[in-house]
Amino acid sequence: MAEVILKEVKKNFGKSTVINDVSIKIKEGDFCVIVGPSGCGKSTLLRIIAGLETPTSGSIIINSKDVTAVDPANRGIGMVFQNYALYPHMTVEDNMSFGLRMNNAPKTTIKKKVEEAAKILQLTELMTRKPASLSGGQRQRVAIGRAIVKGSNVFLFDEPLSNLDAELRVEMRIELTRLHKELGATIIYVTHDQTEAMTMADKIVVLRNGCVEQIGDPLELYSNPDNKFVAGFLGSPSMNFLEAKFDGKDLKVQSLENFKIKKFPSLSKENSKIIIGVRPQDVLLKRSTKGKKIEFVENLGNLSIYHTRLDKNHYLLSESNNKESLLPGEHIQVTLNEKSLYFFDQNSGLRIR
């Protein structure tokens, strides 16, 4: 295990700044997930930690040692790539032992470490097979096994599940979580999938445009986001955002006629236009003879997601456990659970508390 600290890391490609003064502290044994939309710089940040990219400025500290200028092979890091990077002509055993063999480790040491890793990853019966005869999940486990055998202090995962089908992704999420607990290893995991982040992480780093938006444990970020971006990025279905206006006395949601919010933060005329955030489970629908109209329903078995048109450009998502089945085309009355509303500044996107 090892602690990983990033201090004011910056990376420029020409005139473009891809990573902008990122500082993160990852404790020993943490499962840290760096999450964000495509192009936010998360894979570049992982490559900087691995030593595959050199930061423009800032420093990388692993196990209290500054490794910013240290060769990747000497950082004590094992990296698992999206495409697994296995040698197709080698067996599972040879792929897993490759690093140690290149370092001329004793054969008895290699055999012992490979057998231990194979047992942990349930690969013992597959040791003589080659990658072409393995499933995607099995190949992923071989790639992880190679990192374990190497004796890594830190494991880096770059979107490792993106090539797998939905069912296998769920299985591998469970497998990786189990592996983390068994090894007690420090894991830094990059993904654009907020479900992976929420289900596996001890700590989540939300990245946007090369900047850290917020750091915290999954439930903290979900229930207490600092800004509109984090609130909208975490959670499925995502949070609804509605424009509201404060007239000095009342706070009115512009797309929901006759709906006034009674309890809200202290507001001034300077921020009279704000954004209301409400999660789909806190949108309440009731059949009506007039009002808004349901345009689309996602039936998911145990629950349904209703898409209600508010105006020409906006929909409202609501979630129901199917106690009252509503159909497309039905008119409904919309109310919001006022105890669960979030308030954001329209210009900055920052949370108003």
N, C-alpha and C positions, 0 to 999 in steps of 0.2 A: 504494500500500500504506500501511497505517497500523496502529499499535499501539492496542489498545483495552484500557482498564483500568477495572474496576468496583471501587469502594471502598465497602464496608459499605453496599451498596444495600438499602434497605428500602421496602416498599410496603404500605400499609394501605388497605383498602376498608371504611370505617366502623370497626368493632371487629375486623375480620378482617385478619390479617397474611398476605398472599399471598407476599411476598418478604421473607426474614428475614436481614438482614446478609450479603448475598452479595458476596464479593470474588473477582474473577477477573482474571488478566492474560493477554491474548491477543496473542501476538507478531505482528509484521508478516509477512504471507504465510501465517499459520496457517489451516488448515481446522478450525475449532472447532465441534464438535457438542454442543449442549445437549440431553440426553436425559432422559426421565423419564416416568412414567405420566400419564394425563390428569388435569388439575387440579393438577399440581405447581407451576405458576407459570412454566413455560418460555416460553410465548408472551407473557405479561405482561412478563417480563424482556427479551425481544427488543423489545417495544414501548417499553420504557423506554430502551433503547440508541438506538432510532430517534428518540426524542423524541415519540412518540405518547401516552406516559403520563409523568406527572411523578412521580419518586420521592418518598416521604414524607421520606426522609433518604438521605444518601450522595451519591456523585458519579460521573459518567461522564466519562472522559478519553479523547479520541481525538487521536492525533498530538500528544501532550503538551499538549493544550489542554482545559481543563475546559468541556464542552459541556452540562452539566446543565441550564442555563437557555437554551441556544441553540435557535433555531427548527429544526425537522426539515429544512427545505430548505437550511439552511446548515451541516449537519453532515458533508457529503461522503459521504452514505450512500445506497445503492440498496437498496430492499426489494422482495423478490419474495414475493407473497402466495400462499396456498393456492388462491385462486380466480382467479389471474392478473391480475385487474383491468384487462383490456384494453377499449378503446373499440370496441364492435361495429360502429360505422358507419365506422371508419377502417381503412385498409389496414395491412399489416404495417409498411411504411415510415413511415407517419404515426404509428402507435403508438410506434415506436422513437424517432422524432425529436421527439415531443410536448414533452418537457421542455426541450429546447434551443430549440424554436420559441417556447415561452412566455417564455423568457429573452432572446428577440430575438438569438440567436446568428447570426452571418453564415451565409448559405446555403451557401457553399463549405465552411465548417467542419462544418455539419450533414451535408451530403452525404458528406464524407470519413469522418466518424465512423460514420455509419449503414452505409456500405459496408464499413468495416473490421469492425464488429460482425457484420454479416450474413455475411461470409466466415468468421469464427471459428465462428459458430453454424450454418453451412451453411443459411442462409436466403435466399441470393441469388435463387434461383428462385421464391421465394414473396412477394416484396416487394409485388406488386400485389393479393394476395389479402386477404380480410377474415377475422377470427377464426372466424366460423361455418364456414368451409370448411377449417379446419385441424384436425389431430388434437390430442389432449391434449398430447403431447410437443412438437409444433410451437408450440402456444400458450405452453407453458412456456419454450421457447427465445426467443420474442418478448419475454416479460416479462423474461427475463434480459438480452436485447439492449437493452431500454429502460434498464436499470440501467447497462450498459456504456457506452452512448452518453452518458449523463448525466455520465460521468467520475467515478464513485464511488470513494472510497478503501476503503470497506468494503461488502461485500454481505451483506445479511441475508435469510435464507430461512426462512419460517414454514410448516413442513410442506408443502413444494411438491409432493411426489410422492403425497400421500394420495389424490388424485382419479384416479390412473392405475391401469391394470390391472397385474397382476403382471409380465408380460413387459416392458412399457414402463417400469416402475419400475426394473428391472435395467438397461435401456438408458440411462435418465436418470441413474442412479447413476454409470455409466461416463462419461457425457457431462459431468456436473458435475465429476468428478474430473479429467478431461482439461482442462476449461475452467480449473479452478483452477491447474493446472500451467502452462497456456499464458499466463494473465494474471498469475500470481504474486500474485493478490489476497488480501486478508484476508477470509475468509468465516466468518460465524457462522450456524449452521444449526440449526434447532429441529425435533425429531422425537420421537415416542413409540416409533419402530421401532428396536430395538437393532441390527438387521441393517444398517440405513442408517448408524448411528453407527459400527459396527465396520468397515464396508467403506470408508468415505469419510474418516474423521476423522484429523487429525494429533493432535488433543487432544479428549478427551471430558470434559464436565462432567455428572456424574450429579446430578440434582436430585430432591428429594422433599420435599413439603410446604413448598416455598419455601426450603429449605435445601440447601446443597451437601453431598452425601454423600462425593464423591471426585472428584479431577481427575487425569487422566493420559492417556498414549497408550493405544490400544485393547488391545494385548496385555498391557500392565502391569495394566490394570483387570481384564482377564479372568483372568489368572493369579495376580494378587496383590491381591484385593479387601480393602478395610479392614473391611467388615462384611457381614452376611448379606444386606442389601438389594441391595447392588451385586453380590454373588456370584450372587444369584438373578435379577437383572434382565438381566445380560449373559450371552449364551450361548443357543443354541437347538439342541436342547431345553434347558430351563432346569435348573439344578442341583437335585439331590435334597437334601432336608433330613431328617435322622433324629435322633430324640431318643436321647441316650446318658446313662449314669449312671456316675459314678466312685465306687467304694466304698472308696477309700483305697488300693487296690492295682490293680484291673483297671478297664478302661473297656469297658462292655458296651453294645452297640446294642440298645435295648429291643425293637424290632420284628423283629430278626434273632436268633432263639434260637441259642445256642451259638457266636455270633460275638463274639470278643474282639479289641480293637485292641491291638496290642503296643507300637506306637510312637505316643506322643502328647505334647503339651506338658505342662509341669509344672502340675499341678492341685492345688487344695486343697479341703478340705471345704466351703468357702464357695461354690465354684462347681462343686459336685458334679454338677449337671445341666447338660449342655451340648448343643449342636446340632452334629451331624456333617454336613458338606457333601460331596457327591460328584457329579461330573458323570456323565451317562449312559454315556459311553465308558469310564468306570472302574468300572462295575457289571458283574460277570462272572456269566454264567448258564451252568448246566450241567444237562442232563437228569437227572431223578431219579425214583425211584418214589414219593417223598413230598416234602413241603415246600411251598413257596409255589406259587401257580398263576398262569399267564399268563392275563390276561382279555381283552387287546386287543392287536392288532399293527397298526402303521402300516407298510405296505410302500411304500418310496420308491424302489424299483428297485435302486440301488447299496447301499442299507442299509435296515435295519428298526428301528423304535422299538418296544420291548416295554413294555407296561404290566402290571406285576405287583402284585397286591393284597397289601399287608403286613398290614393289619388293616381294621377297619370303615371307617375314615376316611382311610387313606393308601395311595397308590400309589407304586411305585418305577419310574422310567423308566430303561431301559437301551438302548444303541445297539449294533447288530451289523452287520458287513459281509456278512451272509448266508452265511457259510461253513457255519454250522450253522443250518438253518432250523427255527425253533420255531413251534409253532402254539398258538392260543388253547385253553385247557383243559389244556395240558401242565403237569406238575409240574416244578419246577426247584429247584436248589440255588443260593442267592445268596451270592456273596462280593464283597468290595470291594477294590480296589487300594489298599493302605494307604499307598503312596508318594504318592498323589494326593488325600488327604483334607484337608478344611478343618475347622477347629474354631472355633465361635462361642459366646459367652456367651449363655445362654438368655434372660436378662432384657434386656440392653442390645443384643444383636445384634452386638456388636463382635468382631472376629477375635481369637482366642487363638493366639499364635504360639509 
